[in-house]
Amino acid sequence: MFSFDAASINLTPLPPFPASDSMSLASSDTEKSLLGIPKWLTQINNDISRALERGANIRQLVGARSDAIDDLLIVLFTWFELDKTDLALFATGGYGRGELSLYSDIDILLLAPDKLQTDVSSKIDRLVAMLWDIGLEPALSVRSVDDCLEAATDHTVASTLLEARLLIGNEALQSIPVDVVNKLWSQKDFYEVKISEAKARYIRHNATEYNLEPNIKTAPGGLRDIHIVGWVTKRYFRVSKLYDLVQQGFVTEKEFDELSFAESYLWQIRHYLHELTGRNENKLLFDYQRDIAQRMGYESQPDDQPNAAVERFMRDYYRCAMQISTLSEMLINHYYETIIEPHLPDEEQPTKRPLNALFNQVGEQIAVSHHRVFSQHPEAILEMFLLMGQYGIKSIRTRTLRALKIAARGIDQTYRDNPEHQALFLENIKEQNYLFHRLRAMNRYGVLGNYIPAFAQVTGLMQYDLFHRYTVDAHTLFLIRILHRFTDARFYEDFPLVSAIFQRIERKEILVLAAMFHDIAKGRGGNHSQLGETESIEFCLAHGMSKADAHLVGWLTRYHLLMSMTAQKKDISDPEVVTIFADLVGNVTHLNHLYVLTVADMNATNPQLWNSWRATLMKQLYSQTRRILRADIDAPTNRQDMIRATRKQALTMLDNANNQHMNRDEVLRLWDELGDEYFLREIAEDILWHTEAILNHPPIGYASNADSMPLVVLREHRELALDAVQVFVYTQDQANLFAVTMAVFDQMSLDVLDARIITATRDFALDSYVLLDRSGTLLKDEDSQQELKQRLVDAFKNPTTPKLAQKRIPRQLRHFDVPTIIDFEFNEASGQHVMSLQTLDQPGLLARVGQVFLQQGIEVHAARITTLGERAEDMFYLSDQNDAPLSIDKLDTLKAALIASISVLPDSSHV
């Protein structure tokens, strides 16, 4: 694709080779010490790296390395006397395009008119051996013309042949590679197979440009998206360089410049990836992102947050990736519409019907009726997207997209202040049909970022962590997509309550606008929720919305994290916690909107974040708060009311079930022994499950009775039972119960989501855990269940300091610096200290925390376990072993011991 003079960037010249006739063809000694080539190759790479540091254009450098390898292969071809045969040596693939990074594959083809002779084969073997010995690792194909015809039935082979470039040898074979492809593949068939390949490739990369560790070659928006434009167009236009498509009128100068800039940016990243790893590495892992950001000139500023430089680097990468995927998609569609579609049979031609005076529907796409629509009618920019929603149209014809991109640049403050445009924008938000697809197109083609400039600032903006899986703009649009799913019957089983609530909300645009603004102020410093509140209210009022609606959008923007933080980080079994939350929410309308927005936000932040346990917490908080806000006379208003209400509900369920296995009087006697704390923290359904298990288990004596067998039962988590396991333990209370239990869970790779450690009135422990099973087999495999039960029973019977499983810290976690923060707060109602722990998530964390509690004589009464990407944010309700509050000295000692234990990370070598 490019050709440069290597000397212009001072590449070290190829060392002189001795004449081939001065050496025996049977010469070995590894072909006379490899003729100095490895040293030369190393020097070439060093020359290229130094040239890049001096400011040389990366486009020139990838071409210069290709030229250097050309020189080497031509000399070797001659040196092994292959120039005396009828072979032709071709560069193919990326090398054929003239693009070689430091450790790129060297794709070459040795083409023969007919079957190879034995003496020729031996020369080729020596050439291949030499290439491997000098460290080039060639991707070499040796084929006859007939072999080529057979191999090119594979479209991947056909793609490499399209880019074949003759280096040396039989010039009569120069056109054979391209001729073979043209003979075997029609324009339409080749287009369709490459599109199918691209779709499969996208799916492998989660169908997004915004992966946390993207593959810059094969992911959406990677180099492969540029290659596919060349593959499908070069056959028709008979060109070898992408720029030739500009001269053919297929690509505009601006499109070529945008594509070239983005491609150069990825090439520069690829250069540093190769330089750092010493291999053909294309995955932009966390391991390399900081180093590459620094090498590419992204430096931290005095007022920056710790990860600001790498986040700026990744933002620019994501913007380039989106630009590449957008242009690639547009050009590929343009090729179909202008080259393939006109030659389709009449029955396959798209039908055209007018939508209004400005727009037509062509097949399943929308198109302007003439090329001056946007220039003569600026409001048509927004009207087009509204029509797409009204008529159920998902995509746009390419000529219209090109005109749209140009028109979008003209959206300025005057355009934004126009009442007609403001009304059209709001109508777009109100129209729910294909809203995600329409907003996505607005974002990709510049409309959304120009209409809401603050949205342009968060396009491509990422947070350097494992919790936020998408850039802010992608997350926002995905959130809106999930809101729509709440109206889709296919997703009702996943979101039964929230779907029912959302469908009853008439003004759905309120939630859509809150979604658009909830993270719009990220990356600016300060509280993004408060800044977003101000901007959302100003936007809504400027667009003619009522003050009440504007302030509801603003309130949702400001408090969009309130419900998730309350549910995950506070004890929502405490009526006081729920009452405070209800006071902040204020009314059921706010609650309904906040619940829907929160569930959608959590699902759009990280697909792994939403699970059955978080769903249960959210539902529980919503239900309890709704009863308070509706002034339900039966709603519990304090701890004793809640205890009585829970017992009453459980008893009603028992009576309605008419359970033959439980006697009502026995149940009531048992409940009297279990203590108030138990009924405060457990729900009625679980109480009945526990009660039946206890009554059907042999009686457990007091701690002095060593023959008593602990009760351990488990089942699928019943609320939205997606992936969680409930474990209930009933046994004699003992000091190390929490520590040994955590150690057993850790040994069996079970992640703890929630823990309730309750001591009954007669000195018995009633411990409930909600677990995630990484292997997914615990509930299906009877042996695994028995192993878990036996390990717990054995651990309880041998109250020694538990052994911890030795596990290395995962690779991704090594690249995050999460400070360990421990705070204590005294809870007057329970008489316990609430300890909050924030630290790096790591293997065996809870087991190590449990060991410290054991060593310090700490009693654990409850725990709330929250993992947010690389961060663990856990809460523990603590007392001493006599259930008394902890002294200040004890708190200080505990904090120091925990920090000392947590700071010693598991061995991360060889991960």
N, C-alpha and C positions, 0 to 999 in steps of 0.2 A: 504493500500500500504506500510505503514511503521509501525513498532512497536518498541517502546522504553521503557526503564525503567524510569517511571516518577520520581523515587527517585534520578536518576542520575543528575537531575537538581533541586533537592530540592523542589519539589512541596509539598505544604501543604497536609498532609494525610487526607482522608475522615474522618469526625467525626464518632465516634461509634454510631450505631443506637440501640435503645432499641429493644429487641426481640419483634417480631410481636405478640406473644401470651401474652405479657404484656400489650397490648393495645387492646381495643375493635375495631373490624373491622368497627364499626359504629363511631369510634372516629372522632371528628371534631377539633374544635379550630384550624382550618386550619392545620390539621394533626399534632397537638401538636407543633405549632409554627414552622412548616416546618423543624423540626429536625436540625436546624442550617445550612442547605444546602446553602441558599443564601449567607451567610457570607463566607462559604467555597468557593463558586464559585468566589466571588469577590477576595478572596485571591489567588485562582488559577491563575486568570488573572493577578493579580499583580506579582505573582511569575514568570509568563512567561515573562512579560514585563521587570522585573529586570534581568532575565536570558539573554534576548536579549541584554540589555544594557551591560552586562558583556561579551558579545561576543559569546553566545551560538548560535549554528546553528539553523536557523529558521526551517529547515526541521525536526530537532529533536523536536522543540517546538510544531509544529502543530501535530506531532505524539504523544507527551506527553499529550497535551490537549485531544486528542481523547482517549488516554488510561485512563485519569482521568474520562472522561464522561462514558467510558465503565464501570469503577468501580462503578460509581454512579448508572447507569441504572441496572446493575446486582443486586446491593443491593436493589434497589427499587422494582425490579421484584420479588425478594424473599420476601421483606418486605410486599408487597401487596398479597403474597401467590399465585402469578401467576406461581411459580415453581411447584405448586401442580396441575396444569392444563396440558393439552396437547399442550399448546401454545409454539411457538419458537419466541424469540426476535432477530431481525436482525438489524444491522446498514446498511443503504443503501446510495446511492449517494456518495457525498464527504466524509461523515462520514464513509461509508462502506470502502472507500479507506484508512481510517485512517488519514484524513486531516481535521483538525478543527482549524480555526482561532478564535479570541476571541469571536466573536458574529456570527459565522457561523450557518446556519440552522442545526438542529439536525434531520437528516432524519432517521426514524426508521420504521420498519415493524413488526407488531404482526401477525404471521401466524398461522392459525389453520387448522387441517386436514379437519374439517367439520364446519358446522354452529355453531356459538357461543351459549352457554347456557346463560340464564339470569343472573345467579350468577357470571359467568365469566365476562359478560359485565359490571356489576356493579363494579367489581374490576378494570377493565380497565379504567372505567370512573374516578375512584379515582386516578389512576396512572396519567392519562392525566391531571386532575385538579392539581395534585401536581406539575407536570412538568411546567405547566403554572404559577403556584403560585411562584415557585422558579426562574422563569425568563428565562427558557430555550427555550420557544416558539418552541415546537417540530413540525416537519412536519411528522405526524404520520399517517400510513395507517394500518387498521385492516382488514385482508382479510382471507378468507378460500382459500384452494388450487384452488377450482373452481373460486372464485373471482379473484384470481391471473391470471388464464388463460384468463379471460375476460378482465381484466385491461391491461394486457401486449400486447394486440393488439395495444395499443398506444405506439409508439416507445420511447417516453420519459419515460414511466413507465418501459419499457423493459430495457432501459439504466440503471436505478437505480437498477433493479433486478440483472443485470449482476455483480454489485459490492456489492451485499448483503453479509454480513459477520455475521455469527451466534455469538451472544453474550452469550445467555443462553437459556435453554429450550429444547424442544423436538428435539433431535439430529436426529431423523428419517426424519425431514423436512429440514435438512441442505442443501441438493442439489436441493431442489424444485425450488427456484427462478431461478437459471441458467437453470435447465431442462425445465422450462416453456418457457423461451426465445428461447431455442434451438428448442423446439417443434413448436413454432408459427412462427419463422422467419428463412428463409433461409439466407445463408451467403450473397448472392447477394442482396436480398430484403433489408436486414438490412443495408448493405453498402449504397445502393442507397438512402434510406430514411434519413440516417444520413448525407450524402453529400448534399441532398436537404435542410435539416435543416440548415446545415452550410452556404450554399449559401444565404438562407433567412436571417440568422443572420448577415452575412457580409453586406448585403444590408442595414439592419437597422442601421448599423454603417458606412455608406458611403463607404463601400468596401475599407477601408484603415486602416492601423495600426496607422495612424498619426492624429487622432482626437485631438483637443485641450484639451478636457476634456474626456479622454477615460474611458471606462468601463473595468477594468483590468480583469474581469471575462469573459465577453461575446463578447467584441470587437475583431476584427481580431488581432491575436497575443496575445490574452488573455488566461487565464487558460483553457477555454473551448476548445481551439484548441489542448491542450495536452490531455484533457479528450476524445476527439473524436478518438484519436489514440488508447487509451485503449479500447474504446467501440467496435470498429470494429475488433480489433485484438485478444482480450481476448477470444472471443467465439471460434475462430479457434484454437488458441494455448493452450487453457485451462490453462491460467496462471492468477495469481491474482496481480502480481506486474509488473511494466513497465520494471524493470531491467531483469526480466525473458525473455523478448523478445531479450535481448542481448545474453543470453545463447542459445536461439533458433536460433540465427544467422539472425534474422529479422532486428535488430537494431545494429549498430556498437557501440563500446565502446565510440568513440568520439562523435557520435550523441547523445548518452545517456547523456554524460557529458555536452554537450552544452544545451540539453533540460533541464537537472536538474539544471544547473546554472541559466538559464533564469527563470525557474519555481520558484526557491528559491528567486530570486530577486522580482518577483511579489508577492510571499507570504509575503515578508518583507514589501512591500508597503501596502498590504492588512492588515497586522497586525496594522500598524500605522493608516490606515484609520479607522479601528474598534476602536482603542484606542482613536482617536480624536473625533469620532462621538458618541461612545457608542452604536453603532448599526451595523447591517450587511450591511455596506456601501461598494460598489465596484466601484463607480464612482470617478475618480481622478479629482475632480473639482478644479477650480482655488482657491476656498476657502481653499483647503488643501495642494496645491502643495508646497508652501513655507515652511510650517511647516514640511511636510514630508521630503523635501530635507534637512532641517536642522537636523532632527532626524536621517537621514541616513548618516550624516557626510559630506554633501556638504556645504562647507564653502566658503565665499567670500574671495578672495585674495586682497591684497592692490591695485592692478592696475585694478581690475575688474570693468566692467560696473554694474549698479545697479541690474540687473536681472541675472548676470552670474551664480550664484550658482544654482538657480532653472532651468536655461536653461541646465546646465550640467546634472542635475538630469533627466530632461525630455529627453535629448539626450540618456542617458543610458537606460531609459525606452523604447524609440522607437526602439533602437537597439535590445533590448531583445525581444520586440514584433515582430520585423521583423524576428529574428532568430526563434522564436517559430512558426510563421505562415509559414515560409519557410520549416522548418523541418516537421511540421505537414502535409503540402501539399505533400511533398515528400514521407513521410512514408505512407500516405493514398493511394497515387498513386501506391507506391510499393506494397502495399497489393493487390490492384486491379490487377496489372500486374502479380503478382506471385501466387496469391491464386484464384482469381475469373476468370480472363481471360483464363487460360488454360482449364477451364471446360465449356467454352461457346460453343454453337453449332458452327459447321464449318462456317455457313453463317455469324456468328457474330465475328469470329476471325479477327483481323486486318491483312490486307495484307502487305507484305514486298517487297520493291523494292529498289535496290541499287541506290544511288545518285552519288557516286564515289567509289573509292577503300576504303575510310575511313568511309563513313557514309551511312546508310540506312534510308529510310522512312518506319516506321512501323505504319500503320494506318494513323493518323494525327500527328504523333510525329516523331522526329528525334532521331537516335540512332547510337552509334559508331559500326563499324563492328566487332571490337574485343576489349578486355579490355585494350590493351596496346597502343591504338591509341594516346592518349594525351602524354604519356611518350615517345613514339618513334617519334611522330610528334608534337612538341609543337605548331607549327603554326596552328594546327587543332583546337585549342581553339577558335581562331577568325574565322577560316574558317567555323566552324559549324554554327556560327551565321549568316554569310553571306549566306550560303546555305539556312538557314531558311527563309531569306528574299526573295531569288531568287525563292524558291519553295513554298512560302506561308505556312510555317509551324510555328505554334505558340508555341508548347510545346515540351518538351524533355523527353525521357524515363528516368525512375528513375535510372537505373544502369549507364546511361550516366551522369546524374546529379551528382551522387556520385563520379564518376571519375573526373568530371569537378571541383567539389569543391576541390579535392585534387590537381589537376593540377593548379588551379588558385593560390594556395599558392606559386607556383614556378615562378610566374611572377615577375621578378626583373628588375633592370636597364639594365642588359644585354639583357633581353627579349625585353624591351621597345625600346632599341637602334637598334634592328635588322630591317633592311630596309624591309624585307619581312613581318614582323609583322606590321610595320608601314603602309605599303601599304594595308594590309588586314583590319586594323582598319579604315583607310579612306574609303575603299570600303564599309565597313559596314555602315558608316555614309552616304555615297552617296546612298545606297540602301534604298529607302523610305518604301518599303513594310514591314509592321509589325515592323517598327523601334522602336516604343514605347515598344512593347512587348519584343523585343530582348534586348533592353537596360535595361529594367526592370529585365529580367532574368540575364543579366550580373551583374547588381547591387546586386541582391539577392544572387547570388552564388559566389561573390568575384572577378569576372573578372574585372569589371569596376573600383572598388576601388584600385585594384592592378596595373592596367594598367595606371590609372591616380591617383596617391596617394593623390593629393589634393582633389579629389572627395570623397575619403574615409573619409577625415576630416570633410566633411559637411554631411555625412550620419547620419541621425537621429538628425541633428542640427536644433533646433527650436528657434524662437524668442518669448519671453514671451509677447505676445500681441494678440489682436483680429483681427488684420489686416492680418497677415501672417498665413493662415489656415493650411499650410503644412510645413513639414521639408524641408530643402533646397534641399535635393536629390529628394524627392517626387515632390516638386514644379518644379524642373528642368525637370524631366521626363514628368510631366504633361504638361509643356510648349511645349515640343517636340510633345506630342500627339495632342495638339491643333493646332500646325503648320500643322500636317497631315490633320486635319479636314478642313483646308482651301482648300483642294483638293477634299473634299467629298461633293457631291451634296446635301446630307441631311442637311448640315449646311450652305448652300449657302445663304438662306434667313436671317440667323443670321449675316452673315459677307459678304455682297455682294461685297463691294469695296475691302476689304483686301483680299478676296479670289481671286478676279480677278488679283490683283497685285501679290500675291504669286505664282499663277499658271504661270505667265509670267517670274518669276525669274528662270533662268536655273540652277544656281549653288546653289541649296537648301542646300547643305552641309555647305555653309557659315553661314546660319541662324542656322542650327543645332549646329554647333560648338560654335557660339555666345551664343546660349541658354545654352550649357553645361558649359560655362565658366563665364556667366554673374554674377552669385552669388557664384562662387567657392571660393572666398577669404573671405567670411563672417566668422565671429567668430574669426578673428585673430587680430582685432584692425586695425585702419587706415581706409583709404578709400578703400572699397572692390572693387569698380569699377576700380580704378587705378591699384590696385594690380592684379586684374583679367585681365586687359588689357595686362600687362607685361607677365603674364603666358600664356595667349592665343596666343600671338604672338610667344613666344618661342616654344610652342607646335606645332603651324602650320608650322613654319620654319623647325623645327626638323623633321616634317613629309613630307618634300619635297614640301610644297605648295609655290606658288610664293609670293614675298614680297607684292604685291598688295593685294592678297587674305588674307594673314596673317594680314596685317594692317587693312583691312576692318573688319575682325573678331575682332581685337583688338579695333577698333573704336566703333563698336557696343557694345562690352563689357563695354567699358568705359562710353558710353553715353546712355546706355539702359534705364535710368530713365529720360533723357532730355525731351522727347516728352510728356510723361505723366505729368511731373511736369509743363511744360510750359502750356499745355492745361488746367490743373486743377487749377493752382495757379496764372496764369497771365491773363491779359485781352487781349485775342487774337482778340478782335474787334479793337484793337489798331494796326495800320500798323507797328508802330515802334517795337512792341513786336514780330510780325511775321518776320520782316526784320532781327532782331537780331538772331532769331531762324534759319532763312534761312542761314544766314552767318555762323553759327556754323555747320549746316548740310553740306553745301558746294555744293552738286550736287543731282540730282534726284535719282541716284543709291543709295546713302546713305539714302536718304529720304524713298525710297520704302522699303529697308531692315529694316530701323528703325521703320517705321510704322507697318509692319508685326510683328516684334519682340515685339513691345510695346503692341499691341493688345493681342497677345498671352500671354505675361507676365502678363498683368492685369487680364486676365481670369484665369490664372493658380495660381495667388496669392490668390485670394479669389472669389469664385463663386458669392458672393453678390456684388462684386465691379463693375462688368460690367453691365451697364444698358443703356437704350436708351440715357440718357443725356451724359454720358461719351462717348458713341459711336459718338454722334453728335459733341462733342468738338474735338475728335480726327480727325474725318472726315473734320471738318472745318479747323483745323490747317494744315492738310495734303494738302487740296485743295489750300488754300491760299499760302502755302509755295511752292508747286509745280509750281504755276503760276509765282512766283517770280524767281525760279531757272531756269525755261524755258525761262525767259526773255520775257514773254508774254507782248506785247505792250499795251494790255488792262488792265494789272494787276495794281491795285491801288498802288501807292508808298507813299502816305501820306494821312492824314485824309480827306482832301477835295476830293482827287481822290476817296477814298473809299466811301464817301457819295454820290458823283455823280454816281459812278458805281452801288451802291445799289439802288438808285432811278431809274436809267435806267433799271436795271434788273426787278424791281417790275413793272415798267410801261409796259415793254415788256410782262410780264406775264399777266398783266391786259388786254392788247390789244389782246393777243392770246386767252385769255379765253372768250372774247366777253361777259363780265359779264353785264347782263341787269339790275342788281340791283345798279350799280354804274355808275355815270356820270363822264366822264374823267375830265371835267373842275372842278367839285366839288372835285374830288380826288386831283387834283393839288393844289386847294386852301387850302384844309385841310392839305396837306403835307407841304405847306409853313408855316403853323402855328405850326407844330409839332416840329420844331427845328432840328439843325444839329446832336445833340447828339443821337436823336432817330434813324436816318438813319445810324449812325456809329455802333450802338450796335445791331440793329435788322436785321434779314435776310429777303429777299424779300417775301418769302412765308408768313411769320408771319405778315409782313407789310400789305399785302393784306387782311389777316384775320382781323387784327385790324381795317383797314380802312372801310371794309364793316360793321363791328359791330358798329363803331362810326357813320357812315352815316345813319344807320338804327335805331339809338337810338335817343330818343327825345333830342333836344339840351340842353347842360349843360351850365348854366349861370356861371357868375364869382362867386368868393367866397362869395360875398355879397348876392347871390341868394340862400336862404336856401331851396327852393322848388326843386332844381335840383336833379335828381336821378343819383347817380354814375352808371357807366356801369361796370358790372362784367360778363365776358364770360369765358368759359373753354372748353377745348377739349383734346383729346388724343394727346400726343406728336407725331409728324408726322415722325420724323427721327428714323427709326428702332423701331417704336412704340411698345415697349415691356412692359413698366410698368410706364411710366411717364405721368403726367397731366400738361398741360399748363393752366395757369390762367392769364388773362389780365384784368387790372383795369384801367379805364379812369375816372378821377374825378377831382374836384377842389383840387388844391394843399393845403396841410395843414401840420403843423409842426409835428404832431404825426402819420403821415400816415404809415411809416415803422413799428413803434412800435405796433400800433393797428392791423395791418395786420399780423405781426408775432404772436401776442397773439391769434388771431382767428385761424390761422393755427395750433398753438400748442394745442388749446382747441379741435380741430377736429382731432388730431393725424396725421397731414400732415407734412412730412419731406420736407424741402426746399433744393433743389439742386442748384438753381441759382436764382438770383434776379437782375432785371434791373429797377432802379427807376429813371425815366427821367422826367424833368420838361419842358413842351412845352414853346414856346415863349410867349404864352398868359396865363401863370400862371396855366397850367393844368398839372396834374400828369399822366404819361403814364407808368404804372408799369407792368412788365412781370415777372412771376414766373414759375419755373419748379418744380413740386412737386412729391414726391412719396407718394402714398396712402397705408398706412400699412394694411388697411382692404381690399383693392382691390375692393371696391364697388362704389367709387365716380363716375366713368364714367358709371356705369350700373344702378345706383339708382337715379332716378329723385328727390326723396325727399332729398337725401344727397346733390345733387347739389343746390337745392333751399335753403337748410339750410345754405350752405356755402355762397351763394350770399347774403342771408338776414343778416347773421351775419356780413359780411363785410360792407354792406350798413348801418346797425345799428351802427356799430363801427365808421364809418366815420361821421355819423351825430351827434354822441355824443363824441366829442373830449376830453375825459377825460383819465386819466392815466389808461391803460388797466389792467384788472385783469388777473393774470396768473393762469393757471391750476396747481393744486397741484399734483405732481407726484413723486413717489419714484424712486430713482436711481436703475436701474436694478442690479441684483445680480453680474453679471460678471464684471460690471464696477467698483464695489467697491474695486477690488483687484489690481487696477492699479494707480500708482502715476504719473500723467502726469502734469508737471509744466506748469503754465500759462505764456505764453510768448507773449508780445504785442510789435510790432514794427511799426514805421511810416516811410513812404517814400513819398516825395513830387513829384507829377507827373506834370512836366512842361506843357505838352500838354493840360491837362484838367484843370490845376490850382487847383487840389484837392490833399488831402493827401490820400495815400493808406495805410490803416491799416491792418496788418496781425495779426491774432489771432490764437494761438495754445493753446489748453487746453483739459481737459478731456471732452469727449462727455457726455452730461447729459440731462435729460428731461428739456424742456423749455429754453435751452441755448439761442437760437436766440431771444426768447421773452424777456428774461432778458437783453440781449445786447440792444435790441430795447428800453427797458425802460430807460436804462442809456443814450442812445443817446437822448431820449426825454427830460430827466431831464437836460442834459448838453447843450441843444439847438443845437444839431448836425443834419445836413441834410445828408441823405444817398442817394447817386446817383447810386450806383450799389453794388452788393454783389456777391461773388463767394463762395459757400458753399461746403466744402469737408469734408467728414467723412471717416476716415481711421481706421477702427476697433474701438478702444477705444478713438482715438484722433480726435478732430475736428480741422481742419485747414482752417480757413475762411478768406476772404479778403473783405474789405469794402472801397468804395470810398467816402470820406467825405469832407464836407465843413461846414461853419457856416450857419445860416439860411438866410444869405444874399448872399450865394454862394461864400463867400470870404474864402481864406485859413485860417486854424486854427493857432493861435499863439502858441509859444512854451509853454507858461504857460497853455493854454487851452489843449494842447496835454498831458501835465503832469497830469492835473486834470482829464482828460478823462481816462487816463490809470489807475490812482489810483482808480477811481470810478468803472471801469470795473473789476479790480482785486478783489475789495471788494465785488462786486456782485457775481462774478463767484465762489469765494472761499467758499461761503456758499452753500454747496451742498444740494440738496433736501433730505428730510428725507429718509434714507435707511433702517430703521427698518422694520421688518416683511416682507421683500421682499422674 
